[in-house]
Amino acid sequence: MPEKDISATLASMADPKNFPKDLALILVWVALTVAMIYVPVINDTFLRVIFSVPVILFIPGYVLIAVMFPEKKSIDGIERFALSVGLSIAVVPLIGLVLNYTPFGIRLDPIVTSHVIFILAMMIITVYRRASVSEDERFSVPFEQVKPTLKTEFFPKDSSKLDKVLSWILIAAIVAAAVTTVYVIAFPKDGEKFTEFYILGADKMADDYPEKFFAGTEQFVWIGIGSHEYRNVTYTVETLLLNADWDSTTNSSVIYASKVLDRFSVDVADNSTYLEMYNFTIYDTEYNRLEFLLYNETVPDIGASAEDKMAAAYRDLHLWINVIT
């Protein structure tokens, strides 16, 4: 198609009345999905899952196929649907892989943003590609023909009463399967509940911990809490200084003295991670172990013994330290 005609067709397709209906539906669906993810109250409902699933398992592949095959005769509807699902399964992990090697990482905001950018970019290219094809050959979803086609398919004019009954049973089975699938996705059975608790060194790696340092100098570690408890949890972190030895015969610690260094609370939402730098300063040289205790809702009194605190802790980490003068 000549460049002049393409420009005119693009201008015509930009008109809301002539904009491709399938792309308009995708645009609305993506906008609603973003709203379901970020708008308070509704982002905690099953609607978030229902709207998000097509954006992950169908739409990325569909817009990519729309770019590759702008003509209606290139592939039929079943092939277009199957390829849309298959390519979505391939594209979404690739987007995650790219994000993993960027400063943004694999987090909710970068994932949503990258998906929206990809879908919008493919839609823009699709509009141009379809504009370069004549209107007779251009692919479009015949929404107005869906109802008559389904009616003819399920209830042909010459069908008997038995055929109609069987058709209604088939429709009921399809609806029941769809409802069951949505329910399973929206209300998944709770898996194993657990919390990750870890400390990292200077470069956010499990290495280079402050183990030998001068008394009175500020040190730091990174404290990480990953919650997979299927609910929001308020954790309490306590750092405890110990003068202790490890008794290999009893496979336990022998504690001679203890001192509370710090205690603070952290709110962590389900399926999210808290990772913050923790600064501390130790002035006493008699202590040789720094204990990191994580409590959930059960928090012992701050004056309790070190043994009782360690027994009550939900998670327990420690560093052997050498504080010198």
C-alpha positions in Angstrom: 0.0 0.0 0.0 1.4 3.5 -0.9 2.8 5.6 1.9 0.0 8.2 1.3 -2.7 5.6 1.7 -1.1 4.2 4.8 -1.0 7.6 6.5 -4.7 8.1 5.6 -5.6 4.7 6.9 -3.7 5.3 10.1 -5.5 8.6 10.6 -8.8 6.8 10.0 -7.9 4.0 12.5 -6.9 6.5 15.1 -10.5 7.7 15.2 -12.2 6.0 18.2 -15.0 4.9 15.9 -12.6 3.0 13.6 -10.1 1.8 16.1 -9.7 -2.0 16.0 -12.2 -3.4 18.4 -10.0 -6.3 19.6 -7.2 -3.8 20.5 -9.7 -1.4 22.1 -10.9 -4.3 24.3 -7.3 -5.2 25.2 -6.6 -1.6 26.1 -9.6 -1.4 28.4 -8.8 -4.8 30.0 -5.2 -3.8 30.7 -6.3 -0.5 32.2 -8.8 -2.3 34.5 -6.1 -4.8 35.4 -3.8 -2.0 36.5 -6.6 -0.6 38.5 -7.3 -3.9 40.2 -3.6 -4.2 41.2 -3.2 -0.7 42.6 -6.5 0.7 43.7 -7.0 0.1 47.5 -9.8 -2.3 48.7 -10.3 -3.9 45.3 -6.7 -5.0 45.0 -7.3 -7.4 47.9 -10.3 -9.1 46.1 -10.4 -12.0 43.7 -11.0 -9.5 40.8 -7.3 -8.8 40.8 -6.6 -12.5 39.9 -9.4 -12.7 37.4 -8.2 -9.6 35.5 -4.5 -10.5 35.8 -4.6 -14.0 34.4 -5.4 -13.0 30.7 -2.8 -10.2 30.9 -0.2 -12.9 31.7 -1.4 -16.0 29.8 -3.1 -14.5 26.7 -2.7 -10.8 25.8 1.1 -10.6 25.4 1.0 -13.4 22.9 -2.1 -12.1 21.2 -0.6 -8.6 20.5 2.6 -10.3 19.3 0.7 -12.5 16.9 -1.3 -9.4 15.8 2.0 -7.8 14.7 3.2 -10.9 12.9 -0.1 -11.7 11.1 -2.1 -8.5 10.3 -4.0 -10.3 7.5 -7.1 -12.3 8.2 -6.1 -15.3 6.0 -2.7 -15.8 7.4 -3.9 -18.1 10.2 -7.3 -19.1 11.4 -9.0 -18.2 14.7 -8.0 -21.5 16.5 -4.4 -21.1 15.5 -4.4 -17.5 16.5 -5.8 -18.4 20.0 -3.4 -21.3 20.5 -0.3 -19.3 19.4 -1.4 -16.4 21.6 -1.4 -18.6 24.7 1.9 -20.3 23.7 3.7 -17.1 23.0 2.5 -15.5 26.2 4.0 -18.4 28.1 7.3 -17.7 26.3 7.2 -13.9 26.4 6.4 -13.3 30.0 9.4 -15.3 31.4 11.7 -13.5 29.0 10.5 -10.1 30.3 11.2 -11.4 33.8 14.6 -12.6 32.7 15.5 -9.1 31.3 14.2 -7.4 34.4 16.4 -9.7 36.6 19.5 -8.1 35.0 18.4 -4.5 35.5 18.5 -2.4 38.6 14.7 -2.6 38.9 14.7 -6.4 39.6 11.7 -8.7 39.6 9.3 -6.7 41.7 5.6 -5.9 41.2 6.0 -2.3 39.8 8.7 -3.2 37.2 6.7 -6.3 36.1 3.5 -4.4 35.7 5.2 -1.4 33.9 7.2 -3.7 31.5 4.1 -5.7 30.6 2.1 -2.6 29.9 4.9 -1.1 27.8 5.3 -4.3 25.8 1.5 -4.6 25.2 1.2 -0.9 24.2 4.2 -1.1 21.9 2.9 -4.2 20.1 -0.5 -2.5 19.8 1.0 0.5 18.1 3.0 -1.6 15.7 -0.2 -3.7 15.0 -2.1 -0.6 14.0 0.6 0.3 11.6 0.9 -3.2 10.2 -2.9 -3.5 9.7 -3.0 -0.1 8.0 -0.5 -1.4 5.5 -3.0 -4.1 4.5 -6.1 -3.5 2.4 -9.4 -3.4 4.3 -10.6 -6.5 2.7 -7.5 -8.5 3.8 -7.1 -6.8 7.1 -7.7 -9.0 10.2 -10.5 -8.0 12.6 -12.4 -9.9 15.2 -16.1 -10.2 14.0 -17.7 -9.5 17.3 -21.1 -8.9 15.7 -21.0 -12.4 14.2 -20.1 -14.2 17.5 -23.7 -14.6 18.7 -25.2 -15.8 15.4 -22.3 -18.2 14.9 -22.6 -19.7 18.4 -26.4 -20.0 18.0 -26.0 -21.8 14.6 -23.3 -24.0 16.1 -25.2 -25.1 19.2 -28.8 -24.9 17.9 -29.0 -25.6 14.2 -32.5 -25.2 12.7 -33.0 -28.8 11.9 -31.9 -30.0 15.4 -34.1 -32.3 17.4 -35.3 -31.8 21.0 -32.6 -34.3 22.1 -29.9 -32.3 20.3 -31.1 -29.1 22.0 -31.1 -30.7 25.4 -27.5 -32.0 24.8 -26.4 -28.6 23.6 -27.7 -27.0 26.8 -25.9 -29.7 28.9 -22.7 -28.9 26.9 -23.1 -25.1 27.6 -23.8 -25.8 31.3 -20.6 -27.9 31.4 -18.5 -25.2 29.8 -19.9 -22.6 32.2 -19.3 -24.8 35.2 -15.7 -25.6 34.0 -15.1 -21.8 33.6 -16.5 -20.9 37.0 -14.5 -23.7 38.7 -11.3 -22.6 37.0 -11.9 -19.0 38.1 -12.7 -20.1 41.6 -9.5 -22.2 41.9 -7.4 -19.3 40.6 -9.1 -16.7 42.7 -9.2 -18.7 45.9 -6.2 -21.0 45.8 -5.6 -23.4 48.7 -3.1 -22.1 51.1 0.3 -23.8 50.7 3.0 -24.1 53.4 3.3 -21.0 55.6 6.8 -19.9 56.3 9.0 -16.8 56.9 12.5 -16.2 55.5 14.9 -14.5 57.9 18.4 -13.7 56.9 21.3 -11.3 57.3 23.6 -10.2 54.5 27.0 -8.6 54.4 28.2 -5.3 53.0 27.4 -6.1 49.3 24.0 -7.7 50.1 25.7 -11.1 49.8 26.0 -13.9 52.4 29.6 -12.9 52.9 31.9 -10.2 54.3 30.1 -9.9 57.7 31.4 -7.6 60.4 33.1 -10.3 62.6 36.2 -8.4 63.9 36.0 -4.7 64.7 37.0 -2.1 67.2 34.7 -1.3 70.2 32.6 1.8 69.6 32.8 1.7 65.8 29.5 1.6 63.8 29.0 -1.6 61.9 26.1 -2.7 59.7 24.4 -5.8 58.1 21.4 -6.1 55.9 18.4 -7.7 57.6 15.9 -9.5 55.3 12.4 -10.8 56.2 10.4 -12.6 53.5 6.8 -13.3 54.5 4.9 -16.2 53.0 2.3 -16.5 55.8 -0.8 -15.8 53.6 -1.5 -12.7 55.7 0.1 -9.4 56.8 2.4 -9.9 59.8 4.0 -7.5 62.3 7.3 -9.0 63.2 9.6 -8.0 66.1 13.4 -8.1 65.6 15.6 -8.2 68.6 19.4 -8.0 68.6 21.0 -9.6 71.6 24.7 -9.6 72.7 25.9 -12.8 74.3 29.0 -14.1 76.0 28.7 -17.7 75.0 30.4 -20.9 74.1 29.3 -23.8 72.0 29.2 -27.1 73.8 29.7 -29.8 71.2 28.9 -32.6 73.6 25.3 -31.3 74.3 25.1 -29.6 70.9 23.9 -26.4 72.6 25.1 -23.0 73.6 26.3 -22.2 77.1 25.4 -18.6 77.9 27.4 -16.7 80.5 26.1 -13.2 80.0 23.6 -11.4 77.7 22.6 -7.8 76.9 19.8 -6.4 74.7 21.2 -4.3 72.0 18.1 -3.3 70.1 14.4 -4.2 69.5 12.1 -2.9 66.7 9.0 -3.9 64.8 8.5 -4.4 61.1 5.2 -4.7 59.1 5.6 -7.1 56.2 2.8 -7.9 53.8 2.1 -11.4 52.5 4.4 -12.6 49.7 6.7 -9.5 50.1 10.2 -9.0 51.4 11.6 -6.4 53.9 15.3 -5.7 53.3 16.9 -2.8 55.2 20.4 -1.8 56.4 20.8 -2.3 60.1 23.4 -0.2 61.9 24.8 -1.1 65.3 27.6 -0.2 67.7 29.1 -2.4 70.4 31.1 -0.9 73.2 31.6 -4.0 75.4 34.4 -6.3 74.5 33.2 -9.2 76.7 30.6 -10.3 74.2 31.5 -12.7 71.4 28.2 -13.4 69.8 25.5 -11.2 68.2 22.1 -12.9 68.1 19.3 -11.9 65.7 15.9 -13.0 67.0 12.7 -12.8 65.0 9.4 -12.9 66.8 5.9 -13.1 65.2 2.9 -12.3 67.4 4.5 -13.9 70.5 7.0 -11.5 71.9 8.6 -12.2 75.3 9.2 -9.5 77.8 12.4 -7.6 77.1 13.7 -8.6 80.6 13.3 -12.3 79.9 16.4 -14.5 80.0 18.4 -15.1 76.8 17.5 -18.8 76.9 13.7 -18.0 77.1 14.0 -15.4 74.2 15.8 -17.9 72.0 13.2 -20.5 72.7 10.4 -18.1 71.9 11.9 -16.8 68.7 10.2 -17.7 65.4 13.6 -17.5 63.7 17.1 -17.2 65.1 20.4 -16.1 63.5 23.8 -15.2 65.0 27.2 -13.9 64.2 30.4 -14.9 66.1 32.2 -11.6 66.7 35.5 -10.4 68.1 35.2 -6.8 69.6 38.7 -5.4 70.2 40.1 -2.2 71.8 
